[in-house]
Amino acid sequence: MEELLMRIFDDLIGRVSGPLTFRLILQPLMACFFGIRDGLADAREGRPAYFWTIFTQSEQRRELLRDGWKAVGKVFVIAVIIDGVYQFIVLRWFYPGEALVVAAILAIVPYLLIRGPVNRLASRKIKKENHKPRNR
Protein backbone atom coordinates (compact mmCIF):
# COMPACT_ATOMS: atom_id res chain seq x y z
CA MET A 1 0.00 0.00 0.00
CA GLU A 2 2.85 2.36 0.83
CA GLU A 3 4.43 1.74 -2.59
CA LEU A 4 1.13 2.54 -4.30
CA LEU A 5 0.79 5.82 -2.45
CA MET A 6 4.40 6.77 -3.21
CA ARG A 7 3.88 6.04 -6.93
CA ILE A 8 0.71 8.12 -7.02
CA PHE A 9 2.40 11.00 -5.19
CA ASP A 10 5.45 10.86 -7.50
CA ASP A 11 3.23 10.70 -10.58
CA LEU A 12 1.18 13.69 -9.43
CA ILE A 13 4.26 15.77 -8.65
CA GLY A 14 5.81 14.79 -12.00
CA ARG A 15 2.96 16.45 -13.89
CA VAL A 16 4.24 19.88 -12.90
CA SER A 17 7.43 19.59 -14.94
CA GLY A 18 6.43 17.11 -17.65
CA PRO A 19 4.87 17.67 -21.05
CA LEU A 20 1.49 19.39 -21.38
CA THR A 21 2.16 21.63 -18.36
CA PHE A 22 0.24 24.52 -19.97
CA ARG A 23 -2.97 22.68 -19.04
CA LEU A 24 -2.09 23.26 -15.38
CA ILE A 25 -2.74 26.95 -16.05
CA LEU A 26 -5.39 26.82 -18.76
CA GLN A 27 -7.84 24.39 -17.14
CA PRO A 28 -8.04 26.19 -13.77
CA LEU A 29 -8.47 29.47 -15.66
CA MET A 30 -11.42 28.02 -17.56
CA ALA A 31 -12.94 26.72 -14.32
CA CYS A 32 -12.45 30.18 -12.75
CA PHE A 33 -14.14 31.79 -15.76
CA PHE A 34 -17.21 29.61 -15.23
CA GLY A 35 -17.09 30.24 -11.47
CA ILE A 36 -17.01 34.01 -12.02
CA ARG A 37 -19.86 33.82 -14.52
CA ASP A 38 -21.99 31.73 -12.18
CA GLY A 39 -21.07 33.78 -9.10
CA LEU A 40 -22.21 36.96 -10.85
CA ALA A 41 -25.47 35.24 -11.84
CA ASP A 42 -25.94 34.12 -8.22
CA ALA A 43 -25.49 37.72 -7.03
CA ARG A 44 -27.95 39.10 -9.59
CA GLU A 45 -30.55 36.54 -8.52
CA GLY A 46 -29.88 37.06 -4.80
CA ARG A 47 -28.77 33.48 -4.12
CA PRO A 48 -26.48 32.63 -1.18
CA ALA A 49 -22.87 31.46 -1.54
CA TYR A 50 -22.75 28.28 -3.64
CA PHE A 51 -20.34 26.02 -1.76
CA TRP A 52 -21.75 26.88 1.66
CA THR A 53 -25.32 26.30 0.49
CA ILE A 54 -24.45 22.83 -0.79
CA PHE A 55 -23.56 21.80 2.76
CA THR A 56 -26.18 23.70 4.71
CA GLN A 57 -29.37 23.40 2.65
CA SER A 58 -30.00 19.78 1.75
CA GLU A 59 -33.22 20.59 -0.12
CA GLN A 60 -31.25 22.64 -2.69
CA ARG A 61 -28.18 20.39 -2.83
CA ARG A 62 -29.17 18.28 -5.85
CA GLU A 63 -30.10 21.28 -8.00
CA LEU A 64 -26.95 23.16 -7.00
CA LEU A 65 -24.72 20.19 -7.81
CA ARG A 66 -26.44 19.73 -11.17
CA ASP A 67 -26.00 23.44 -11.94
CA GLY A 68 -22.32 23.36 -10.96
CA TRP A 69 -21.66 20.21 -12.97
CA LYS A 70 -23.22 21.79 -16.08
CA ALA A 71 -20.74 24.62 -15.79
CA VAL A 72 -17.57 22.72 -14.93
CA GLY A 73 -18.31 19.25 -16.36
CA LYS A 74 -16.76 19.92 -19.77
CA VAL A 75 -13.58 21.29 -18.21
CA PHE A 76 -13.46 18.21 -15.97
CA VAL A 77 -13.88 15.77 -18.87
CA ILE A 78 -11.25 17.59 -20.93
CA ALA A 79 -8.90 17.47 -17.92
CA VAL A 80 -9.36 13.69 -17.66
CA ILE A 81 -8.68 13.24 -21.39
CA ILE A 82 -5.59 15.44 -21.41
CA ASP A 83 -4.27 13.73 -18.30
CA GLY A 84 -4.82 10.39 -20.02
CA VAL A 85 -2.73 11.61 -22.96
CA TYR A 86 -0.06 12.79 -20.52
CA GLN A 87 -0.05 9.41 -18.79
CA PHE A 88 0.35 7.52 -22.06
CA ILE A 89 3.22 9.80 -23.14
CA VAL A 90 5.12 9.83 -19.84
CA LEU A 91 4.03 6.79 -17.84
CA ARG A 92 3.18 4.50 -20.77
CA TRP A 93 0.06 3.47 -18.86
CA PHE A 94 -3.31 4.88 -17.82
CA TYR A 95 -4.24 5.23 -14.15
CA PRO A 96 -7.90 6.34 -14.02
CA GLY A 97 -7.80 7.24 -10.32
CA GLU A 98 -4.92 9.64 -10.88
CA ALA A 99 -6.69 11.16 -13.87
CA LEU A 100 -9.81 11.80 -11.77
CA VAL A 101 -7.78 13.38 -8.95
CA VAL A 102 -5.93 15.66 -11.36
CA ALA A 103 -9.16 16.63 -13.13
CA ALA A 104 -10.83 17.45 -9.81
CA ILE A 105 -7.88 19.60 -8.76
CA LEU A 106 -7.75 21.42 -12.10
CA ALA A 107 -11.47 21.89 -12.70
CA ILE A 108 -13.68 21.46 -9.65
CA VAL A 109 -11.54 23.01 -6.91
CA PRO A 110 -10.97 26.37 -8.67
CA TYR A 111 -14.67 26.57 -9.57
CA LEU A 112 -15.73 25.99 -5.98
CA LEU A 113 -13.16 28.41 -4.60
CA ILE A 114 -14.11 31.30 -6.89
CA ARG A 115 -17.90 31.13 -7.27
CA GLY A 116 -18.80 32.00 -3.68
CA PRO A 117 -16.43 34.95 -3.20
CA VAL A 118 -17.47 36.44 -6.56
CA ASN A 119 -21.09 36.13 -5.48
CA ARG A 120 -20.39 37.91 -2.19
CA LEU A 121 -18.39 40.73 -3.79
CA ALA A 122 -20.96 41.30 -6.52
CA SER A 123 -23.80 41.15 -3.97
CA ARG A 124 -22.14 43.88 -1.91
CA LYS A 125 -21.77 46.05 -5.01
CA ILE A 126 -25.41 45.49 -5.97
CA LYS A 127 -26.56 46.37 -2.44
CA LYS A 128 -24.48 49.58 -2.46
CA GLU A 129 -25.91 50.60 -5.84
CA ASN A 130 -29.46 49.94 -4.66
CA HIS A 131 -28.99 52.02 -1.49
CA LYS A 132 -27.39 55.07 -3.13
CA PRO A 133 -29.54 58.19 -3.03
CA ARG A 134 -30.56 59.22 -6.51
CA ASN A 135 -30.23 62.81 -7.66
CA ARG A 136 -33.32 64.08 -9.39
Backbone torsions as a table, in degrees:
resi	resn	phi	psi	omega
1	MET	NA	-39.9	179.5
2	GLU	-63.3	-39.5	178.1
3	GLU	-63.6	-40.0	179.1
4	LEU	-62.8	-46.0	179.3
5	LEU	-64.2	-39.2	177.6
6	MET	-64.7	-41.2	178.1
7	ARG	-63.0	-44.8	179.8
8	ILE	-62.6	-45.7	179.8
9	PHE	-61.6	-46.3	178.6
10	ASP	-61.9	-41.5	178.8
11	ASP	-64.0	-41.2	179.9
12	LEU	-66.7	-42.2	178.2
13	ILE	-66.1	-37.0	-179.4
14	GLY	-62.7	-22.5	-179.4
15	ARG	-66.5	-23.8	-177.8
16	VAL	-67.9	-33.4	-175.9
17	SER	-112.2	-0.1	-177.4
18	GLY	-85.5	-169.2	177.4
19	PRO	-67.9	162.4	179.1
20	LEU	63.8	29.4	-178.0
21	THR	-70.3	-20.0	179.9
22	PHE	-60.2	-27.6	178.9
23	ARG	-64.5	-25.2	178.9
24	LEU	-68.8	-15.3	175.1
25	ILE	-102.7	-46.7	-173.6
26	LEU	-65.9	-45.5	-176.3
27	GLN	-66.8	-43.6	174.3
28	PRO	-63.9	-34.0	176.7
29	LEU	-62.9	-41.5	177.5
30	MET	-64.5	-42.9	177.9
31	ALA	-62.6	-39.7	177.6
32	CYS	-64.9	-39.5	176.9
33	PHE	-56.4	-49.2	179.8
34	PHE	-66.5	-35.6	177.2
35	GLY	-65.1	-40.9	177.4
36	ILE	-64.9	-46.4	179.6
37	ARG	-57.9	-47.5	-177.7
38	ASP	-72.7	-34.0	176.2
39	GLY	-64.3	-40.0	176.5
40	LEU	-65.5	-40.2	177.3
41	ALA	-64.2	-40.7	177.0
42	ASP	-59.1	-43.5	-179.1
43	ALA	-65.4	-43.6	179.3
44	ARG	-61.1	-35.6	-177.6
45	GLU	-91.6	-0.2	176.3
46	GLY	73.3	24.8	-179.8
47	ARG	-83.1	152.8	178.1
48	PRO	-74.4	174.3	-179.1
49	ALA	-57.2	133.6	-171.7
50	TYR	-61.3	-59.1	-172.6
51	PHE	-63.0	-41.6	179.9
52	TRP	-65.6	-40.5	-178.2
53	THR	-65.8	-33.5	177.9
54	ILE	-57.8	-39.5	-176.9
55	PHE	-85.7	-26.6	-172.3
56	THR	-101.4	-20.7	-177.4
57	GLN	-123.6	89.4	-174.2
58	SER	-62.5	-27.2	-179.4
59	GLU	-70.1	-22.6	178.6
60	GLN	-100.4	-7.5	-171.4
61	ARG	-56.1	-50.1	-175.9
62	ARG	-60.2	-46.2	-179.8
63	GLU	-65.0	-41.0	179.0
64	LEU	-64.4	-43.3	178.8
65	LEU	-64.7	-40.0	177.6
66	ARG	-63.0	-43.5	179.3
67	ASP	-63.0	-44.8	179.2
68	GLY	-65.6	-39.5	-179.9
69	TRP	-66.0	-36.7	177.6
70	LYS	-59.5	-37.9	-177.7
71	ALA	-75.5	-43.8	-170.4
72	VAL	-105.3	-6.4	-176.4
73	GLY	-59.0	-42.9	-179.7
74	LYS	-65.4	-41.1	177.9
75	VAL	-63.2	-39.8	179.0
76	PHE	-63.2	-47.9	-179.3
77	VAL	-62.8	-42.6	177.9
78	ILE	-63.1	-38.5	177.9
79	ALA	-63.1	-40.0	177.7
80	VAL	-64.3	-44.4	-179.2
81	ILE	-63.5	-47.1	-178.7
82	ILE	-66.1	-37.0	176.8
83	ASP	-66.8	-35.1	175.0
84	GLY	-61.3	-42.6	176.8
85	VAL	-62.5	-44.6	177.4
86	TYR	-57.3	-46.7	-178.2
87	GLN	-61.5	-41.9	179.2
88	PHE	-65.7	-36.3	179.7
89	ILE	-69.9	-48.9	-171.4
90	VAL	-91.4	-47.9	-172.5
91	LEU	-93.9	-14.5	-178.4
92	ARG	61.3	26.3	179.5
93	TRP	-159.1	163.3	177.6
94	PHE	-117.4	123.6	177.4
95	TYR	-112.3	100.6	-174.3
96	PRO	-62.4	-34.6	178.6
97	GLY	-62.0	-43.2	178.2
98	GLU	-64.7	-40.4	179.6
99	ALA	-62.1	-40.4	179.2
100	LEU	-68.0	-38.7	177.8
101	VAL	-64.5	-46.3	179.8
102	VAL	-62.7	-44.2	-180.0
103	ALA	-62.7	-40.0	178.1
104	ALA	-63.8	-42.0	179.5
105	ILE	-66.0	-39.1	-176.0
106	LEU	-82.4	-25.4	-173.5
107	ALA	-115.2	-52.1	-171.9
108	ILE	-77.4	-45.2	-177.2
109	VAL	-60.1	-49.2	178.8
110	PRO	-61.6	-37.8	179.0
111	TYR	-60.9	-47.6	-179.2
112	LEU	-65.5	-37.0	-177.4
113	LEU	-73.4	-24.5	-174.4
114	ILE	-100.0	-31.0	-173.3
115	ARG	-62.6	-46.2	-179.1
116	GLY	-64.6	-51.5	178.8
117	PRO	-60.2	-37.4	177.0
118	VAL	-63.3	-41.7	177.5
119	ASN	-58.7	-47.5	-177.6
120	ARG	-64.8	-43.4	179.1
121	LEU	-64.2	-45.2	-179.9
122	ALA	-66.8	-36.5	178.1
123	SER	-62.9	-41.6	177.8
124	ARG	-61.4	-43.1	179.9
125	LYS	-64.5	-42.4	179.4
126	ILE	-63.4	-41.8	179.2
127	LYS	-64.0	-40.7	178.0
128	LYS	-63.1	-43.0	-179.7
129	GLU	-66.1	-34.5	179.9
130	ASN	-74.6	-23.8	-177.1
131	HIS	-99.0	0.0	178.2
132	LYS	-70.8	137.2	174.4
133	PRO	-70.8	139.6	-177.8
134	ARG	-98.8	134.0	177.3
135	ASN	-83.2	129.8	179.3
136	ARG	-124.0	NA	NA
